[in-house]
Structures are given as C-alpha cells and as structure tokens.
Amino acid sequence: MNDQTDAALPGIVPDEVLARLKEAVGPGGWSDDADELAAHVIDERRLFEGATPLLLKPANTAEVSALVSICAESGTPIVPQGGNTGLVGGSVPHDDGSEVLISLRRLDRIREIDTVGNTISVEAGCILADIQAAAVEADRLFPLSLAAEGSCRIGGNLSTNAGGVAVLKYGNTRDLTLGLEVVLPDGRIWDGMRGLRKDNTGYDLKQLFIGAEGTLGIITAAVCKLYPLPRSWVTAFIAVSDVAAGLELLARVRAATGDAVNAFEVLPRDCLDIVLEHGHGHRDPLAEIHDWYVLAEFEAGGDAGLSQDVLTGVLAQATEDGLVADAAIASSEAQRRALWALRESLPEAQKPAGASIKHDVSLPLARIPDFIARAEAATAQAVPGSRSLAFGHLGDGNVHYNVMQPPNARPEEFLEQWPTISRLVHDIAVELGGSISAEHGIGRLKREDLGHYATAVELDLMRSLKRALDPQGIMNPGKVI
C-alpha cells in the first residue's frame, strides 16, 4: 500500500539530529549501546526485528515533547514503546535504521488516586500490575488484567485498547479511561487529564489516541476508572460438553448472578495438556479428562457462601441438563490463583510446545461454535497434521485461535504459511460477522489484512485522521495503515 507513512521514511538519522535528541534528555536519557538496544528492537513473538540508531528514555512529558518537536522539525520518524509486550509488531522499528525509539518506561509515576471520584492518574510507563497494587492499597480495584500485567505498561495498554479477562464486566481499556495527556506529532502537549464521568464538550478527543498504536501521538498519562474492591470471588473450573454448552452456561450464570460475571474463559483439553506438560507446578483440577472447559468467575458480594450456593445451584441444573460434566469450585484464594494460573500460563507454555500461527479474532457469541468448527476443518486441510487451539474470552466473543505445527515439522517452514493460514481463518471470522483483531491491535502483522478487510470508507477515514494529525507521517510509520 503506497501511503504517506511509508513515503515519509527519510533514511539514516543525521548526526546533528541525534546530538540534539541526546541533549534534550541529558546523559541518562539515551542509549546507543548495542546490547541495550537489542531488547528493544525485537518483538515478543520474535517475528519482527528492526534497528535504531538511538534509544531515547525521557523522564517526563516535557522531555517527550522536546524530543517530538526535534523529530518534527527534522522529519525524523519515531517509534514509541512501552513494555514491548505487544503481539503484532507495533512497537519495534523497521530494519533500515531510520527511526528513533522513544521508551516511556521512566514515566512511571502514579500521580494521584481519588477515592471520592474513584479515579487513578498514572503515567504511561507505569507497569499494569503496579497500578493494580496501588488501587488495592487504596481499597479499590483497577480491573484491567492480562497475562503480561507484570511487564506491560499502561501506555501500551491504552495505545492498543487492551482487553484481558475482565472485559465482560468492565470493558476494554477504552471503557476504563476518562482522560489522557498526549504529545502530538508536532510536539505540542494536549492536556486532557480530566476525570469527569460526563463531558460533552465537542469531540471526545481521547478516543482518537486509544487504540491508535502510537500512530497519531504519544500517550504520556491517563486518568482511569477505579471500582470498589471486591471482598471475595467465586471461581470455578467447569467441564462442559462443548462450546455451545459453555455459551448456554454463561447465559444461566449471568441470569442467576444479576449479570455479575467478571470473566468466562474457554479452553479445550489440548490447551490444558500443554500447560500441564510445559508449565510448572500445575495440577489437573478434575479427576477425569474432558474435551472442553470453562473458567468462570464472579464477585461474591457481601455473602461469599450464598454466592457460591448460587453457582452450585446453576451447575447442578446444568449437569442435569447435560451441559456440565464436572466442576471444581475454589474454596480459598490459593485455589483461585491456581485455577487462573492454568489459563494465564498458556501463552508461555505454548512456546516449548512448538511453533504456532496465532489469531486474535472476535465473533458474535452465537457464531463462535460455527467459527471453531469451520476454522478447524479449513486449517487441518491446509496443514495436515496440525492441531488447533481455540481458547480465550468466551464471555466477550474473543477467540484466540492458534494453529500448532505438525509433529516433526520445521518451525521456520511452518511459519512461512502464516499469511495463507491467517487468510483462511480471517475469511471465516469476517464472513460470520467478526473482527480480525479483538484485542492485540494491527501493528505490522495485520496491516495488510486491515487493508484487505476494511471497507473503502473505513480506510479513507483512517487515512484522513492520520494526515490531519500527523501530516509528515513521522509517528510510528508503517504501522496500522
């Protein structure tokens, strides 16, 4: 695709520009050490590796502004980066060395916690788990939760509109955000750090930058929502007859709990086997092997025993109706954590199990069983001997559909089939009214897919926004569009 973002790449950054950038952040605010750069120029999945002449480490928003102003004046492309835990190559530079990296990791202050308005103001470099812990200290809950929360940064979560396991009740990162502070592509700072629940003064500007993957500006801080801290949860690992049964069970649990379900995850037996084989310290929660499982959790409210009785009643009726085969309900926080570890350790456990071609799709809930059946048939025919892992956030329609390499296949040769396999999977998802990216973003991995599946009107609107806000095309070029 011949767009202005690619055309803007000017070549190697001049020494004069590099010197000005170094001066703007001082001696501790930059690095050109090859060993330090190495960790920043390759993505989490090791699909994309780039190069940069300079890693910039600003300590505050003013320094970010100064850096972007220099880059705007000189036409130097910028790649913003948080924890570099993204899964679509959106936070790594290209390999021509024409882009500078701006890491937000030193912007890691929690600026304010407002327990009256239930908000927390944080800088972009704050680790997600640290924000969660700060909220708990204030007797509040910050509900965004995902497997990488110990290393991902809130700026990246915002820039990709991260989802995670609690979307069913609390929504995506977009739904948890009230205000932003953003450095624009010309270096100006937009201060939108208002923690208002209602603000109808024109366009909702913050929504332009959430999910934009750093292509329209650099998010440096945010005001996010907090919630009352739950006193306890009811958590259960449940064997269901199939995915359709899981969906029926979800409807029953939501009805019985007053729609208090926080999370409702699905995984097949193959996923559990991988975790038990390649993970550490895990145990099978149930005595017998089953084809499909769901991990369900809801807040217990004031009476944990009564809430558990509610779930027990739902499961008893579902068992009688043939939806549920067995279940284990956590009776302690340690058991709850052990059940969640089975789900959250899956991405890491997959790595030693072999190469996989991964997809992050979203479907209307009722179409999920059809999608899984059709995708399994299509990928098995395309790659004989491969096996499919369909797991994820059943409650909000987000399926992580991974195709594992056949036994004894060469990983490099298998991964070369990524475009072909992804087109098969994405075609089915889109045909069923779904999306090719539920929570991971577009980045570099799905850029051509977006160009293929988005309508002409959608692409025109996106390009118009890009041209209006970043006319030089210096903000994370070659990503998204």
Summary of the structure (lengths in Angstrom):
residues: 481
radius of gyration: 22.9
end to end distance: 8.4
largest distance: 74.5
contacts: 1681
relative contact order: 0.13
helix: 39%
strand: 21%
